[in-house]
Amino acid sequence: MGSYLSIVNNTDDPWTCKIGPDEAALKIAGIAISVVGTLAT
């Protein structure tokens, strides 16, 4: 299971990028891992 970030450039500036929904997915995964870890102990 690998993790990655999708960087989406949806602005007029080529040097300005926004991190897409994968960032939110990583936060949700982090919360889920914390809950599972708590229940497992």
C-alpha positions, 0 to 999 in steps of 0.5 A, spaced: 500 500 500 503 506 497 501 513 499 502 519 494 500 526 493 497 528 486 499 536 485 494 539 481 495 546 478 489 550 477 491 557 477 494 562 472 501 561 475 505 555 473 509 556 480 503 555 484 500 548 485 494 546 490 495 539 493 488 535 491 483 531 495 489 526 496 491 530 502 484 529 505 485 522 504 491 522 507 488 525 513 482 521 514 487 515 513 491 517 519 485 518 523 483 511 521 490 508 523 490 512 530 483 509 531 485 502 529 491 502 533 487 504 539 482 499 539 488 494 538 491 495 544 
